[in-house]
Amino acid sequence: MLKIDCHTHIISPEIRDEYFRRTDNFALVMQFPESIMSNLRCLETVLSNRRLFLCPCIDLRESVSDRLHAIEPLIESHRVVGLKIYLSYQRGRADEPKLFPVYEFAAKHRLAVTFHTGLCSLVLPSDQDLEGSSSKYIARAAKLYPDVNFIAAHMDDPHFRECMAVVSAADNIYTDISGAYETGTKEGNDVDGAITTFKAATDLYPDCYTRILYGTDFCPPISLSQLDEYDYSIEKMFAPEHFEAIYYKNALRAFPRLQKYINIEMEKEK
């Protein structure tokens, strides 16, 4: 089955090679702000493989307008399909006016906006602004910008039920469980227990499978090398007839610019 991994950190040739030794997915690469993790070879890595697509970061500690100006020339050349904002790691809220130019830029270029929500990596520096990353603020931004798709990555860990309520109430908000199985976390040590928790949230909304994305957060240098666990989770959480939606159809809706790139690559592989 075609799979589009909507959340990875394939930011170096070494990570790229390991990922594609294990899978032939298409994958979206979330760039890091340098203050969180150095990833100077990120752009080069995306360009090196046609199955990779870029989501440049918006660093909340820098000028938003300067950053958007720097991203615009990359949109076609680097197959940009979205933007990534590291809430929790960097203090801020999705509904702050300073981010409105980001959403206007996203609307103009048909880009999705992915937010880190909830708990952070065990090993990366963070402001630990968990409240600021709450999905309730993403809901407010989504109402203000109905033409932009927003992704509350990581299902606002640990506020899974609250996040699913937000996702289920809006047509332009998506979520995933990417990064759940980081080595050393409670979820990583008990995959079945984590699935039970996630399923308790998703089961409250029978149609939520239409806005769940497949994502892994793949980045072995920060203990995120899990892949099989996400297939296993999807198999346990959702009915087989919903797998196509979760593995790729939702991604093509959530990230509008993906469609042309995926079609081009599939034609090349025929």
Backbone as CSV, one residue per row, in Angstrom:
resi,resn,N_x,N_y,N_z,CA_x,CA_y,CA_z,C_x,C_y,C_z
1,MET,0.842,-1.198,0.000,0.000,0.000,0.000,0.876,1.247,0.000
2,LEU,0.487,2.222,-0.806,1.175,3.511,-0.790,1.111,4.097,0.616
3,LYS,2.261,4.596,1.107,2.299,5.237,2.416,3.016,6.575,2.298
4,ILE,2.412,7.576,2.906,3.027,8.900,2.981,3.282,9.196,4.452
5,ASP,4.533,9.194,4.830,4.929,9.466,6.215,4.944,10.981,6.394
6,CYS,3.946,11.489,7.081,3.734,12.935,7.162,4.581,13.628,8.219
7,HIS,5.442,12.887,8.905,6.227,13.541,9.954,7.525,12.765,10.154
8,THR,8.603,13.244,9.540,9.928,12.677,9.782,10.920,13.812,9.989
9,HIS,12.102,13.419,10.443,13.234,14.343,10.518,14.402,13.699,9.779
10,ILE,14.205,13.465,8.497,15.255,12.884,7.650,16.151,14.043,7.207
11,ILE,17.007,14.463,8.098,17.729,15.723,7.949,19.189,15.551,7.540
12,SER,19.598,14.313,7.286,20.978,14.072,6.872,21.010,12.869,5.943
13,PRO,22.062,12.733,5.143,22.166,11.557,4.272,22.169,10.245,5.053
14,GLU,22.756,10.248,6.241,22.809,9.020,7.028,21.409,8.576,7.466
15,ILE,20.583,9.539,7.908,19.212,9.217,8.304,18.409,8.796,7.076
16,ARG,18.607,9.489,5.957,17.934,9.120,4.700,18.233,7.673,4.329
17,ASP,19.501,7.304,4.379,19.884,5.957,3.967,19.272,4.901,4.877
18,GLU,19.259,5.170,6.169,18.668,4.199,7.100,17.165,4.071,6.864
19,TYR,16.512,5.196,6.641,15.061,5.167,6.424,14.717,4.343,5.189
20,PHE,15.401,4.593,4.099,15.046,3.913,2.849,15.615,2.496,2.762
21,ARG,16.468,2.115,3.682,16.815,0.692,3.799,15.646,-0.101,4.367
22,ARG,14.799,0.595,5.122,13.733,-0.094,5.850,12.348,0.096,5.237
23,THR,12.178,1.059,4.370,10.859,1.336,3.815,11.004,2.086,2.499
24,ASP,9.941,2.059,1.691,9.944,2.844,0.452,8.846,3.906,0.476
25,ASN,8.494,4.373,1.674,7.491,5.423,1.815,7.891,6.699,1.083
26,PHE,6.892,7.515,0.760,7.130,8.932,0.564,7.209,9.547,1.968
27,ALA,7.950,10.628,2.138,8.115,11.167,3.486,8.267,12.677,3.486
28,LEU,7.611,13.325,4.446,7.741,14.759,4.666,8.814,14.993,5.720
29,VAL,9.728,15.900,5.424,10.863,16.191,6.310,10.610,17.504,7.032
30,MET,10.542,17.418,8.353,10.349,18.601,9.193,11.709,19.168,9.598
31,GLN,12.039,20.320,9.067,13.296,20.978,9.410,13.258,21.461,10.859
32,PHE,14.391,21.378,11.536,14.527,21.904,12.898,15.070,23.332,12.871
33,PRO,14.647,24.198,13.802,15.435,25.404,14.074,16.810,24.970,14.595
34,GLU,17.844,25.665,14.198,19.191,25.280,14.616,19.355,25.303,16.127
35,SER,18.569,26.145,16.820,18.686,26.224,18.281,18.154,24.973,18.969
36,ILE,17.343,24.196,18.267,16.812,22.951,18.837,17.707,21.778,18.466
37,MET,18.053,21.681,17.179,18.957,20.614,16.728,19.615,21.054,15.429
38,SER,20.916,20.949,15.364,21.623,21.320,14.148,21.246,20.373,13.019
39,ASN,20.832,20.958,11.893,20.470,20.136,10.728,20.848,20.860,9.441
40,LEU,22.125,21.185,9.349,22.621,22.008,8.258,22.536,21.318,6.900
41,ARG,22.373,19.999,6.892,22.298,19.267,5.628,20.857,18.903,5.253
42,CYS,19.908,19.505,5.940,18.504,19.161,5.716,18.076,19.424,4.271
43,LEU,18.315,20.624,3.764,17.874,20.967,2.414,18.553,20.087,1.374
44,GLU,19.829,19.880,1.552,20.593,19.018,0.649,20.015,17.597,0.634
45,THR,19.637,17.120,1.807,19.111,15.759,1.920,17.775,15.618,1.208
46,VAL,16.908,16.598,1.374,15.615,16.552,0.687,15.814,16.529,-0.823
47,LEU,16.725,17.343,-1.315,16.977,17.392,-2.753,17.552,16.086,-3.292
48,SER,18.153,15.293,-2.434,18.853,14.091,-2.882,17.937,12.925,-3.195
49,ASN,16.663,13.016,-2.808,15.759,11.887,-3.037,14.371,12.404,-3.375
50,ARG,13.825,11.971,-4.509,12.547,12.496,-4.986,11.365,12.029,-4.150
51,ARG,11.582,11.144,-3.210,10.486,10.689,-2.341,10.377,11.541,-1.079
52,LEU,11.231,12.540,-0.977,11.238,13.427,0.185,10.658,14.788,-0.179
53,PHE,9.949,15.392,0.790,9.326,16.701,0.618,9.615,17.520,1.860
54,LEU,9.735,18.818,1.693,10.229,19.673,2.769,9.122,20.462,3.453
55,CYS,9.222,20.530,4.773,8.427,21.454,5.589,9.416,22.320,6.360
56,PRO,9.773,23.484,5.836,10.724,24.359,6.530,10.167,24.816,7.878
57,CYS,11.070,25.073,8.794,10.641,25.509,10.127,10.443,27.020,10.169
58,ILE,9.552,27.428,11.048,9.399,28.830,11.429,9.969,28.950,12.839
59,ASP,11.106,29.602,12.959,11.760,29.758,14.255,11.116,30.927,14.988
60,LEU,10.464,30.633,16.109,9.737,31.667,16.849,10.664,32.668,17.525
61,ARG,11.951,32.410,17.502,12.913,33.336,18.102,13.528,34.271,17.064
62,GLU,13.082,34.136,15.820,13.604,34.986,14.755,12.465,35.760,14.111
63,SER,12.800,36.662,13.223,11.806,37.445,12.511,10.970,36.542,11.604
64,VAL,9.659,36.550,11.804,8.779,35.740,10.978,8.819,36.215,9.533
65,SER,8.781,37.509,9.314,8.778,38.030,7.942,10.067,37.674,7.212
66,ASP,11.206,37.775,7.900,12.479,37.407,7.270,12.496,35.924,6.916
67,ARG,11.932,35.120,7.801,11.922,33.672,7.559,11.045,33.315,6.360
68,LEU,9.887,33.924,6.259,9.005,33.653,5.126,9.658,34.096,3.813
69,HIS,10.360,35.207,3.871,11.067,35.701,2.682,12.130,34.692,2.245
70,ALA,12.784,34.052,3.209,13.819,33.072,2.888,13.223,31.778,2.352
71,ILE,12.030,31.424,2.818,11.401,30.166,2.401,10.821,30.255,0.988
72,GLU,10.311,31.407,0.617,9.552,31.511,-0.638,10.315,30.990,-1.864
73,PRO,11.600,31.291,-2.024,12.314,30.779,-3.206,12.501,29.262,-3.203
74,LEU,12.313,28.625,-2.054,12.528,27.183,-1.937,11.310,26.364,-2.338
75,ILE,10.154,27.011,-2.447,8.900,26.260,-2.546,8.911,25.281,-3.714
76,GLU,9.280,25.728,-4.892,9.309,24.824,-6.037,10.584,23.988,-6.062
77,SER,11.709,24.615,-5.827,12.990,23.909,-5.981,13.172,22.779,-4.982
78,HIS,12.599,22.914,-3.783,12.788,21.913,-2.737,11.502,21.158,-2.396
79,ARG,10.507,21.246,-3.259,9.252,20.513,-3.060,8.680,20.790,-1.662
80,VAL,8.506,22.069,-1.373,7.942,22.468,-0.078,6.433,22.225,-0.091
81,VAL,5.943,21.525,0.932,4.508,21.220,1.017,3.875,21.731,2.310
82,GLY,4.699,22.195,3.235,4.160,22.677,4.500,5.194,23.472,5.261
83,LEU,4.799,23.920,6.435,5.664,24.648,7.357,5.587,23.961,8.708
84,LYS,6.642,24.074,9.512,6.659,23.436,10.830,6.962,24.473,11.902
85,ILE,6.135,24.488,12.950,6.309,25.399,14.082,6.456,24.568,15.346
86,TYR,7.509,24.843,16.096,7.856,24.021,17.256,7.318,24.621,18.551
87,LEU,5.986,24.589,18.697,5.399,24.954,19.974,5.873,23.954,21.034
88,SER,5.700,24.282,22.278,6.269,23.551,23.425,7.774,23.802,23.498
89,TYR,8.494,23.489,22.422,9.938,23.743,22.398,10.234,25.235,22.471
90,GLN,9.428,26.017,21.752,9.590,27.463,21.733,8.291,28.110,22.190
91,ARG,8.408,29.036,23.104,7.221,29.643,23.708,6.379,30.373,22.654
92,GLY,5.091,30.090,22.650,4.192,30.728,21.710,2.875,29.973,21.628
93,ARG,1.899,30.583,20.961,0.580,29.973,20.774,0.158,30.108,19.317
94,ALA,-0.586,29.131,18.848,-1.000,29.118,17.442,-1.878,30.302,17.080
95,ASP,-2.592,30.870,18.050,-3.523,31.962,17.744,-2.928,33.340,17.975
96,GLU,-1.609,33.430,18.146,-0.966,34.729,18.339,-0.901,35.493,17.013
97,PRO,-1.236,36.782,17.019,-1.204,37.565,15.777,0.133,37.538,15.051
98,LYS,1.232,37.340,15.774,2.526,37.339,15.085,2.652,36.177,14.104
99,LEU,1.800,35.155,14.278,1.830,34.021,13.358,0.844,34.167,12.203
100,PHE,0.025,35.185,12.229,-0.951,35.357,11.153,-0.285,35.484,9.777
101,PRO,0.863,36.192,9.662,1.520,36.226,8.345,1.938,34.839,7.853
102,VAL,2.242,33.936,8.784,2.576,32.558,8.397,1.376,31.897,7.736
103,TYR,0.204,32.088,8.325,-0.993,31.447,7.787,-1.407,32.086,6.457
104,GLU,-1.194,33.372,6.335,-1.486,34.046,5.062,-0.545,33.535,3.968
105,PHE,0.707,33.346,4.327,1.705,32.787,3.408,1.307,31.353,3.024
106,ALA,0.873,30.582,4.013,0.454,29.200,3.752,-0.743,29.156,2.817
107,ALA,-1.699,30.025,3.034,-2.876,30.073,2.169,-2.477,30.438,0.740
108,LYS,-1.600,31.398,0.600,-1.156,31.858,-0.722,-0.499,30.729,-1.502
109,HIS,0.307,29.902,-0.815,1.107,28.882,-1.499,0.557,27.465,-1.315
110,ARG,-0.631,27.333,-0.745,-1.285,26.028,-0.546,-0.414,25.109,0.313
111,LEU,0.097,25.653,1.408,0.925,24.906,2.341,0.138,24.583,3.599
112,ALA,0.385,23.420,4.169,-0.166,23.085,5.473,0.779,23.598,6.562
113,VAL,0.255,23.728,7.776,1.073,24.163,8.907,1.019,23.085,9.987
114,THR,2.171,22.505,10.282,2.277,21.471,11.316,2.860,22.075,12.586
115,PHE,2.202,21.800,13.703,2.684,22.246,15.007,3.157,21.054,15.822
116,HIS,4.296,21.219,16.497,4.574,20.298,17.601,3.614,20.656,18.714
117,THR,2.962,19.647,19.278,2.094,19.863,20.444,2.489,18.902,21.548
118,GLY,2.266,19.317,22.778,2.456,18.425,23.914,3.902,18.216,24.306
119,LEU,4.152,17.057,24.903,5.456,16.750,25.474,6.552,16.776,24.426
120,CYS,7.766,17.088,24.888,8.912,17.223,23.991,9.831,16.013,24.094
121,SER,10.796,15.957,23.203,11.830,14.925,23.227,12.532,14.889,24.584
122,LEU,12.978,13.703,24.950,13.724,13.559,26.195,15.115,14.172,26.117
123,VAL,15.601,14.440,24.882,17.005,14.829,24.741,17.219,16.203,24.113
124,LEU,16.180,16.834,23.582,16.357,18.125,22.927,16.046,19.282,23.869
125,PRO,16.693,20.434,23.704,16.399,21.597,24.559,14.994,22.122,24.278
126,SER,14.324,22.573,25.338,12.933,22.992,25.183,12.548,24.016,26.222
127,ASP,11.630,24.924,25.816,11.042,25.865,26.765,9.972,25.197,27.630
128,GLN,9.556,23.983,27.256,8.520,23.237,27.982,7.237,24.053,28.141
129,ASP,6.877,24.756,27.080,5.648,25.552,27.102,4.473,24.681,26.630
130,LEU,4.116,23.702,27.435,3.083,22.750,27.038,1.729,23.433,26.884
131,GLU,1.418,24.358,27.739,0.142,25.070,27.645,0.049,25.844,26.331
132,GLY,1.129,26.483,25.944,1.114,27.252,24.706,0.864,26.399,23.472
133,SER,1.197,25.119,23.549,1.027,24.241,22.389,-0.340,23.572,22.349
134,SER,-1.205,23.904,23.263,-2.510,23.238,23.351,-3.286,23.309,22.040
135,SER,-3.956,22.228,21.716,-4.741,22.170,20.477,-5.899,23.169,20.473
136,LYS,-6.301,23.645,21.640,-7.409,24.613,21.664,-7.012,25.917,20.965
137,TYR,-5.742,26.273,21.019,-5.288,27.485,20.326,-5.181,27.239,18.814
138,ILE,-4.842,26.018,18.437,-4.836,25.665,17.019,-6.246,25.759,16.461
139,ALA,-7.228,25.361,17.256,-8.629,25.449,16.833,-9.012,26.896,16.525
140,ARG,-8.536,27.832,17.339,-8.845,29.244,17.099,-8.200,29.737,15.806
141,ALA,-6.959,29.334,15.570,-6.293,29.726,14.330,-7.000,29.121,13.121
142,ALA,-7.451,27.890,13.263,-8.121,27.203,12.155,-9.434,27.885,11.781
143,LYS,-10.100,28.449,12.752,-11.334,29.186,12.462,-11.045,30.493,11.727
144,LEU,-9.937,31.128,12.100,-9.567,32.383,11.459,-9.061,32.178,10.033
145,TYR,-8.495,30.993,9.775,-7.917,30.705,8.462,-8.469,29.375,7.942
146,PRO,-9.727,29.368,7.528,-10.368,28.121,7.100,-9.779,27.528,5.828
147,ASP,-9.003,28.307,5.072,-8.404,27.804,3.839,-7.034,27.172,4.060
148,VAL,-6.590,27.140,5.318,-5.301,26.541,5.650,-5.552,25.270,6.455
149,ASN,-4.808,24.222,6.146,-4.887,22.997,6.939,-3.820,23.027,8.027
150,PHE,-4.230,22.649,9.227,-3.352,22.648,10.391,-3.214,21.220,10.910
151,ILE,-2.005,20.866,11.340,-1.758,19.540,11.893,-1.259,19.692,13.318
152,ALA,-2.017,19.145,14.258,-1.594,19.104,15.661,-0.833,17.800,15.866
153,ALA,0.456,17.826,15.588,1.247,16.604,15.651,1.309,16.066,17.077
154,HIS,1.387,14.766,17.183,1.555,14.048,18.454,0.290,14.052,19.318
155,MET,-0.834,14.424,18.717,-2.139,14.376,19.397,-2.114,15.080,20.750
156,ASP,-1.335,16.174,20.822,-1.283,17.004,22.027,-0.964,16.178,23.276
157,ASP,-0.063,15.249,23.140,0.368,14.364,24.219,0.627,15.148,25.521
158,PRO,-0.032,14.811,26.623,-0.905,13.661,26.886,-2.405,13.986,26.824
159,HIS,-2.772,15.090,26.202,-4.179,15.505,26.198,-4.881,14.954,24.950
160,PHE,-4.875,13.639,24.845,-5.346,12.980,23.627,-6.831,13.207,23.387
161,ARG,-7.641,13.074,24.405,-9.090,13.229,24.213,-9.450,14.664,23.851
162,GLU,-8.790,15.608,24.497,-9.061,17.008,24.190,-8.672,17.312,22.745
163,CYS,-7.550,16.764,22.310,-7.107,16.990,20.938,-8.083,16.382,19.939
164,MET,-8.552,15.177,20.207,-9.481,14.536,19.276,-10.803,15.290,19.207
165,ALA,-11.202,15.916,20.290,-12.411,16.741,20.263,-12.214,17.928,19.322
166,VAL,-11.036,18.551,19.389,-10.714,19.682,18.521,-10.668,19.237,17.060
167,VAL,-9.970,18.141,16.788,-9.823,17.642,15.419,-11.184,17.285,14.825
168,SER,-12.008,16.650,15.606,-13.296,16.181,15.106,-14.279,17.314,14.853
169,ALA,-14.023,18.473,15.447,-14.939,19.611,15.299,-14.553,20.541,14.161
170,ALA,-13.427,20.283,13.501,-12.942,21.197,12.457,-12.562,20.412,11.212
171,ASP,-12.916,20.938,10.062,-12.591,20.266,8.804,-11.140,20.457,8.379
172,ASN,-10.455,21.417,8.976,-9.098,21.738,8.523,-8.031,21.497,9.592
173,ILE,-8.317,20.589,10.526,-7.309,20.194,11.521,-7.119,18.679,11.454
174,TYR,-5.861,18.268,11.432,-5.482,16.860,11.398,-4.559,16.572,12.581
175,THR,-4.311,15.292,12.841,-3.393,14.939,13.918,-2.714,13.613,13.595
176,ASP,-1.754,13.222,14.428,-1.054,11.947,14.273,-0.515,11.519,15.640
177,ILE,0.052,10.318,15.680,0.698,9.848,16.918,2.204,9.718,16.700
178,SER,2.731,10.458,15.740,4.162,10.381,15.451,4.977,10.685,16.704
179,GLY,6.103,10.001,16.826,6.999,10.233,17.946,6.591,9.580,19.239
180,ALA,5.474,8.858,19.231,4.951,8.296,20.478,5.902,7.293,21.111
181,TYR,6.674,6.582,20.289,7.440,5.455,20.803,8.921,5.750,20.965
182,GLU,9.232,6.999,21.263,10.614,7.381,21.547,11.200,6.456,22.605
183,THR,12.399,5.984,22.343,13.074,5.107,23.299,13.201,5.795,24.660
184,GLY,12.775,5.099,25.707,12.868,5.629,27.060,11.591,6.241,27.586
185,THR,10.580,6.394,26.732,9.304,6.948,27.182,8.378,5.834,27.660
186,LYS,7.346,6.219,28.377,6.340,5.259,28.839,5.730,4.519,27.661
187,GLU,5.391,5.271,26.600,4.773,4.661,25.427,5.742,3.730,24.709
188,GLY,6.997,4.147,24.631,7.992,3.308,23.981,8.224,2.004,24.702
189,ASN,8.045,2.022,26.005,8.236,0.818,26.811,6.988,-0.055,26.873
190,ASP,5.854,0.466,26.422,4.596,-0.273,26.487,3.705,0.116,25.311
191,VAL,4.034,-0.423,24.141,3.315,-0.041,22.925,1.840,-0.394,23.021
192,ASP,1.522,-1.578,23.510,0.118,-1.980,23.610,-0.648,-1.094,24.590
193,GLY,0.002,-0.715,25.680,-0.646,0.190,26.626,-0.894,1.554,26.007
194,ALA,0.063,2.020,25.224,-0.110,3.313,24.541,-1.256,3.241,23.542
195,ILE,-1.334,2.164,22.803,-2.412,2.008,21.822,-3.765,2.039,22.509
196,THR,-3.863,1.400,23.652,-5.121,1.419,24.414,-5.510,2.852,24.763
197,THR,-4.534,3.656,25.154,-4.799,5.058,25.496,-5.221,5.859,24.274
198,PHE,-4.484,5.699,23.184,-4.835,6.427,21.956,-6.223,6.023,21.466
199,LYS,-6.493,4.726,21.500,-7.765,4.212,20.970,-8.953,4.701,21.801
200,ALA,-8.735,4.869,23.092,-9.805,5.389,23.944,-10.203,6.794,23.507
201,ALA,-9.246,7.550,22.971,-9.541,8.905,22.476,-10.164,8.867,21.087
202,THR,-9.590,8.074,20.181,-10.095,8.060,18.807,-11.457,7.371,18.705
203,ASP,-11.704,6.394,19.536,-12.982,5.681,19.471,-14.174,6.571,19.829
204,LEU,-13.912,7.681,20.497,-14.998,8.608,20.833,-15.568,9.288,19.591
205,TYR,-14.812,9.249,18.494,-15.201,9.961,17.272,-15.057,9.003,16.087
206,PRO,-16.114,8.262,15.754,-16.023,7.197,14.743,-15.514,7.651,13.381
207,ASP,-15.729,8.909,13.025,-15.282,9.391,11.718,-13.904,10.047,11.746
208,CYS,-13.223,9.958,12.874,-11.949,10.668,12.995,-10.874,10.107,12.077
209,TYR,-11.068,8.893,11.585,-10.064,8.312,10.690,-9.836,9.186,9.455
210,THR,-10.768,10.071,9.143,-10.615,10.949,7.977,-9.611,12.067,8.229
211,ARG,-9.200,12.252,9.491,-8.232,13.318,9.774,-7.076,12.833,10.651
212,ILE,-6.821,11.530,10.571,-5.634,10.964,11.205,-4.579,10.750,10.127
213,LEU,-3.364,11.223,10.368,-2.263,11.066,9.425,-1.294,9.995,9.907
214,TYR,-0.656,9.341,8.955,0.417,8.405,9.263,1.715,9.191,9.398
215,GLY,2.360,9.072,10.529,3.635,9.755,10.751,4.454,8.989,11.763
216,THR,5.785,9.047,11.631,6.661,8.274,12.516,7.598,9.133,13.356
217,ASP,7.918,10.347,12.905,8.902,11.204,13.585,10.313,10.642,13.461
218,PHE,10.565,9.850,12.433,11.815,9.107,12.287,13.027,10.025,12.380
219,CYS,13.912,9.718,13.341,15.164,10.471,13.532,16.031,9.718,14.537
220,PRO,16.718,8.672,14.096,17.479,7.833,15.025,18.445,8.555,15.952
221,PRO,19.092,9.665,15.543,20.010,10.322,16.487,19.345,10.802,17.767
222,ILE,18.011,10.966,17.756,17.315,11.368,18.988,16.339,10.272,19.433
223,SER,16.752,9.014,19.212,16.018,7.837,19.709,14.636,7.670,19.097
224,LEU,14.495,8.098,17.840,13.225,7.931,17.129,13.479,7.110,15.861
225,SER,13.706,5.826,16.057,14.005,4.932,14.939,12.888,3.938,14.684
226,GLN,11.747,4.124,15.336,10.654,3.174,15.237,9.851,3.366,13.946
227,LEU,9.537,2.268,13.284,8.662,2.279,12.112,7.539,1.254,12.256
228,ASP,7.893,0.018,12.536,6.895,-1.047,12.613,5.824,-0.756,13.662
229,GLU,6.199,-0.071,14.722,5.242,0.223,15.793,4.051,1.045,15.302
230,TYR,4.287,1.888,14.295,3.190,2.736,13.800,2.232,1.942,12.915
231,ASP,2.753,1.022,12.116,1.872,0.123,11.365,1.039,-0.721,12.330
232,TYR,1.694,-1.243,13.335,1.007,-2.055,14.333,-0.087,-1.253,15.034
233,SER,0.208,0.016,15.346,-0.776,0.871,16.022,-1.995,1.108,15.137
234,ILE,-1.760,1.417,13.876,-2.871,1.668,12.953,-3.732,0.419,12.814
235,GLU,-3.093,-0.742,12.726,-3.838,-2.001,12.604,-4.705,-2.263,13.826
236,LYS,-4.229,-1.858,15.008,-4.978,-2.091,16.240,-6.055,-1.042,16.482
237,MET,-5.845,0.174,15.976,-6.740,1.282,16.295,-7.883,1.462,15.299
238,PHE,-7.678,1.032,14.047,-8.639,1.361,13.003,-9.010,0.134,12.180
239,ALA,-10.157,0.203,11.531,-10.630,-0.882,10.675,-9.832,-0.911,9.374
240,PRO,-9.634,-2.093,8.790,-8.846,-2.201,7.552,-9.349,-1.314,6.426
241,GLU,-10.665,-1.099,6.351,-11.196,-0.263,5.281,-10.810,1.212,5.425
242,HIS,-10.225,1.571,6.568,-9.802,2.952,6.796,-8.303,3.149,6.583
243,PHE,-7.577,2.078,6.309,-6.125,2.175,6.204,-5.677,3.087,5.061
244,GLU,-6.337,2.992,3.922,-5.938,3.830,2.791,-6.051,5.314,3.126
245,ALA,-7.117,5.670,3.837,-7.285,7.070,4.243,-6.127,7.507,5.127
246,ILE,-5.792,6.685,6.099,-4.775,7.076,7.070,-3.375,7.055,6.470
247,TYR,-3.097,6.064,5.651,-1.751,5.941,5.106,-1.433,6.947,4.006
248,TYR,-2.452,7.354,3.222,-2.078,8.313,2.174,-3.176,9.270,1.726
249,LYS,-4.426,8.868,1.722,-5.450,9.773,1.196,-5.605,11.031,2.039
250,ASN,-5.544,10.887,3.353,-5.648,12.063,4.220,-4.479,13.019,3.995
251,ALA,-3.296,12.459,3.747,-2.122,13.301,3.519,-2.294,14.166,2.278
252,LEU,-2.897,13.590,1.249,-3.090,14.345,0.016,-4.110,15.460,0.185
253,ARG,-5.024,15.301,1.144,-5.973,16.375,1.455,-5.336,17.394,2.387
254,ALA,-4.616,16.907,3.380,-4.034,17.803,4.384,-2.936,18.682,3.799
255,PHE,-2.166,18.142,2.851,-1.050,18.859,2.231,-1.360,19.007,0.741
256,PRO,-2.102,20.035,0.350,-2.593,20.154,-1.032,-1.510,20.117,-2.103
257,ARG,-0.324,20.634,-1.801,0.738,20.665,-2.820,1.334,19.286,-3.071
258,LEU,1.086,18.344,-2.195,1.651,17.008,-2.360,1.144,16.305,-3.605
259,GLN,-0.116,16.549,-3.956,-0.772,15.764,-4.996,0.027,15.753,-6.300
260,LYS,0.474,16.926,-6.734,1.179,16.955,-8.023,2.521,16.236,-7.935
261,TYR,3.215,16.373,-6.801,4.504,15.724,-6.663,4.368,14.209,-6.609
262,ILE,3.402,13.728,-5.836,3.200,12.288,-5.716,2.809,11.701,-7.069
263,ASN,1.927,12.365,-7.788,1.520,11.871,-9.098,2.705,11.779,-10.055
264,ILE,3.550,12.805,-10.023,4.731,12.815,-10.897,5.639,11.633,-10.573
265,GLU,5.888,11.408,-9.272,6.798,10.337,-8.881,6.211,8.968,-9.184
266,MET,4.909,8.803,-9.011,4.283,7.518,-9.306,4.327,7.223,-10.801
267,GLU,4.168,8.265,-11.616,4.267,8.073,-13.057,5.683,7.643,-13.456
268,LYS,6.676,8.227,-12.790,8.063,7.876,-13.095,8.359,6.414,-12.765
269,GLU,7.685,5.892,-11.745,7.984,4.547,-11.276,7.201,3.462,-12.016
270,LYS,6.266,3.850,-12.891,5.480,2.859,-13.641,6.377,2.116,-14.639
